[in-house]
Amino acid sequence: MDLTIAGGIALNDGRRIPRFGFGTFKLAPGGEAEQTVAFAIQDGYRLIDCARFYGNETAVGIGIANGGIPRKELFITSKVWNDRLIDGTVRESIEESLRDLQLDYLDLMLIHWPVEDKFVEAWKVLEQARDEGLVRSIGVANCRVSHLQQLMVSSDTPPAVNQLEFHPYLQDNKTLGFCNEHGIVFEAWSPLGRGKCLEDPVIVELAEAHEATTGQIVLAWQRSKGIVAIPRSRNATRVHENALDLKSPLTAEEIAAIDALDRQDPVSPNSTPETFAQHLNHRSSHF
């Protein structure tokens, strides 16, 4: 698979994002994050997804530096957490991410969750940061159609990316369709459902038929929909395998079989804006 920026998907602001990337959620600060991120970059990954909430950006920054790839060939994403939207310190959060990651700019900055009555105001701060060159592209995470519409009527800048949980057991085709219609790249977090769907008999059977891992089947299914996936693994073999193409693409019938697995089963009860509402006033950087 082409993991480069040049081989990626065009964003609505004229830039490009790699079709596939590496997530850093739950990588322990220190050696684990440093070594895993460095290995992913050395193995060909160019999109690295970070967030202030993860608490490991200093270690991820060291991993990026140790990856040995020129900065211009990398695509680094971070996110602003809820407490900074509530406190009005979005700009400070961006600057802290740049400091800890040891970067002069971020390729993409996202609003992590659509905090009610706050995320439109935060969007204006992201626009300013983009205009000043602190970030290249701006987007959102965990937004449904209503949130995207609210941003699009309040600003001339549509989100370049919407990052949302999406895997065989949790599909939001309404939001995916809206993003496709409006030129917003759809990016999947927890694209493997944290392993929940990898033992499903349908996916196991397809993996055997394609002589592939179950993870490769799920990720190929997402690519067939134009979704950018950012799986995370601590295992070097899995990191490498996840980025490999199938020997033969999934057929329309195989894609439909995975489509039929949807059961609206998120990896966490807090994974949707509806169930996450109780946390939106949570000011800590951790649960």
C-alpha positions in Angstrom: 0.0 0.0 0.0 1.2 3.5 -0.8 1.4 5.2 2.6 2.9 8.5 1.4 1.2 11.9 1.4 1.6 12.0 -2.4 -0.3 8.7 -2.8 -3.0 9.8 -0.4 -6.4 11.4 -0.6 -7.1 15.0 -1.6 -8.5 17.2 1.2 -11.0 19.9 0.5 -8.3 22.6 1.3 -6.0 21.4 -1.5 -3.6 19.3 0.7 -3.4 15.5 0.8 -3.7 13.0 3.6 -2.2 9.4 3.5 -4.8 6.7 3.0 -3.6 4.8 6.0 -2.0 5.8 9.3 -0.9 4.8 12.8 -2.8 5.6 16.0 -1.1 6.3 19.3 -4.0 6.0 21.8 -2.9 4.1 24.9 0.7 3.8 23.9 2.5 4.3 27.3 4.5 7.5 27.7 8.2 6.7 27.5 9.9 3.8 25.7 6.7 2.1 24.4 5.4 5.1 22.5 8.9 6.2 21.4 9.9 2.8 20.0 6.5 1.9 18.5 6.1 5.2 16.6 9.7 5.1 15.4 9.2 1.6 14.1 6.0 2.5 12.4 7.7 5.3 10.5 10.6 3.2 9.6 8.2 0.5 8.3 6.6 3.0 5.9 3.8 4.8 7.9 3.6 8.5 7.2 0.4 9.5 9.0 0.8 9.6 12.8 -2.4 10.4 14.8 -1.9 12.0 18.3 -4.0 13.9 20.9 -3.4 15.9 24.0 -5.8 13.6 25.8 -3.5 10.6 25.2 -0.9 12.1 27.5 2.1 10.8 25.5 2.9 13.5 22.9 6.4 14.0 24.3 7.2 10.4 23.8 5.5 10.3 20.4 7.6 13.4 19.4 10.8 11.5 20.3 9.5 8.5 18.2 8.8 10.8 15.3 12.3 12.3 15.5 13.9 8.8 15.8 11.9 7.6 12.7 14.6 9.2 10.5 12.2 10.5 7.9 12.2 14.2 6.8 9.4 16.2 8.4 7.9 17.2 5.0 7.2 13.5 4.3 5.2 13.0 7.4 1.6 13.9 8.2 1.1 14.5 12.0 -2.3 15.0 13.5 -3.3 16.1 17.0 -6.5 17.0 18.8 -7.8 19.6 21.3 -9.5 18.0 24.3 -12.8 19.1 25.9 -11.4 21.0 28.9 -9.6 23.4 26.6 -12.8 24.2 24.7 -14.6 24.8 28.0 -11.7 26.9 29.4 -11.1 28.8 26.2 -7.5 27.7 26.0 -7.6 26.1 22.5 -4.7 28.1 21.3 -2.6 27.1 24.3 -3.4 23.5 23.6 -2.2 23.7 20.0 1.0 25.4 21.2 1.6 22.7 23.9 1.1 19.9 21.3 3.7 21.6 19.0 6.1 21.9 22.0 5.8 18.4 23.2 5.9 16.9 19.7 8.9 19.1 18.9 7.3 20.3 15.7 7.0 23.7 14.0 3.6 22.9 12.6 0.9 20.2 12.6 -0.5 18.9 9.4 -3.9 18.5 10.9 -5.5 19.7 14.1 -8.9 18.3 15.2 -11.5 19.3 17.8 -11.7 16.0 19.8 -15.4 16.2 20.7 -18.2 18.6 19.7 -18.6 20.1 23.2 -22.0 21.8 23.1 -21.9 25.6 22.8 -18.1 25.5 22.6 -17.0 23.8 19.5 -18.0 26.5 17.0 -16.0 29.1 19.0 -13.1 26.7 19.1 -13.3 26.2 15.4 -12.6 29.9 14.9 -9.4 29.5 16.9 -8.4 26.6 14.7 -9.0 28.8 11.6 -6.7 31.4 13.1 -4.0 28.9 13.9 -4.2 27.7 10.3 -3.9 31.2 9.0 -0.8 31.7 11.1 0.8 28.5 9.9 0.7 26.6 13.2 -1.4 24.0 11.5 -1.9 23.2 7.8 -5.4 21.7 7.9 -8.2 21.6 10.4 -11.0 19.2 11.1 -13.1 17.5 13.8 -13.6 14.2 15.5 -16.7 12.4 16.8 -19.1 14.6 14.9 -22.4 13.5 13.4 -24.3 15.2 10.6 -25.9 17.8 12.8 -22.5 18.9 14.2 -21.0 19.1 10.7 -24.0 21.1 9.5 -23.7 23.5 12.5 -20.0 24.2 11.6 -20.7 24.6 7.9 -23.4 27.2 8.4 -21.3 29.2 10.9 -18.0 29.2 8.9 -16.7 29.4 5.4 -14.2 26.7 6.2 -15.6 23.1 6.1 -13.8 20.5 8.1 -11.1 18.8 6.1 -11.5 15.6 8.1 -14.1 14.0 10.4 -12.6 11.2 12.6 -15.2 8.8 14.0 -15.3 5.3 15.4 -16.1 3.0 12.5 -15.7 -0.8 12.2 -17.8 -3.7 11.1 -19.7 -3.8 14.4 -20.3 0.0 14.4 -21.1 1.7 11.1 -22.5 5.2 10.6 -23.3 5.3 6.9 -25.4 8.4 7.3 -22.4 10.4 8.5 -20.0 8.7 6.0 -22.4 9.6 3.1 -22.6 13.2 4.3 -18.9 13.5 4.5 -18.5 12.0 1.0 -21.1 14.3 -0.4 -19.4 17.4 1.1 -15.8 16.5 0.4 -14.9 15.8 4.0 -12.4 12.9 4.4 -13.8 10.3 6.8 -11.2 8.8 9.1 -11.9 5.8 11.3 -10.6 5.5 14.9 -10.6 2.0 16.4 -11.0 0.6 12.8 -10.5 -2.9 14.2 -13.0 -2.4 17.0 -10.2 -3.0 19.5 -10.3 -6.6 18.2 -14.0 -7.2 19.0 -14.9 -8.0 15.4 -11.8 -10.0 14.4 -13.1 -13.3 15.6 -16.4 -12.9 13.7 -16.9 -16.1 11.6 -17.6 -14.0 8.5 -14.3 -12.2 8.8 -12.4 -15.3 9.8 -13.7 -17.1 6.7 -12.8 -14.2 4.4 -9.3 -14.1 5.9 -8.8 -17.8 5.2 -10.1 -17.3 1.6 -7.7 -14.4 1.0 -4.7 -15.9 2.9 -4.7 -12.8 5.1 -5.1 -11.8 8.7 -8.6 -10.8 9.9 -7.2 -7.3 10.5 -6.2 -7.0 6.9 -9.7 -8.0 5.8 -11.3 -5.3 8.0 -8.9 -2.6 6.9 -9.3 -3.6 3.2 -13.1 -3.3 3.7 -12.6 0.3 5.0 -10.3 1.2 2.2 -13.0 0.0 -0.3 -15.2 2.8 1.2 -12.6 5.5 0.9 -12.1 5.6 4.7 -8.7 6.5 6.2 -8.0 4.1 9.0 -5.6 4.6 11.9 -5.1 1.3 13.7 -2.8 1.0 16.6 -0.7 -2.0 17.7 2.2 -2.5 20.1 3.2 -5.6 18.1 5.7 -5.0 15.4 4.4 -7.9 13.3 0.9 -6.5 13.4 2.1 -3.0 12.7 3.7 -4.3 9.5 0.8 -6.6 8.5 -1.8 -4.0 8.9 -0.3 -1.9 6.1 -0.2 -4.7 3.6 -2.7 -4.9 0.7 -4.6 -8.1 0.1 -3.4 -10.3 -2.7 -6.7 -9.8 -4.4 -9.3 -7.1 -3.6 -12.5 -7.9 -1.8 -15.4 -8.6 -4.1 -18.7 -6.7 -3.9 -20.3 -9.7 -2.3 -17.6 -9.9 0.4 -17.9 -6.2 1.1 -21.7 -6.6 1.5 -21.1 -9.6 3.9 -19.1 -7.3 6.2 -21.6 -4.5 5.8 -24.2 -6.9 7.2 -22.3 -7.3 10.5 -23.3 -3.9 11.8 -24.8 -4.2 15.3 -24.2 -0.6 16.5 -21.8 -1.9 19.1 -19.2 0.7 20.0 -15.9 -0.2 21.7 -16.9 2.0 24.7 -20.2 3.2 26.1 -18.7 6.7 25.7 -17.9 6.4 22.0 -20.8 8.4 20.6 -21.7 12.0 21.3 -25.1 10.9 22.7 -23.6 8.6 25.4 -20.6 10.9 25.9 -22.7 13.9 26.9 -22.2 13.2 30.6 -18.4 13.7 30.1 -18.5 16.9 28.1 -18.1 19.1 31.1 -15.2 16.9 32.4 -12.2 19.2 32.7 -9.5 16.7 33.4 -7.2 15.5 30.7 -8.0 11.9 31.7 -11.1 10.0 32.5 
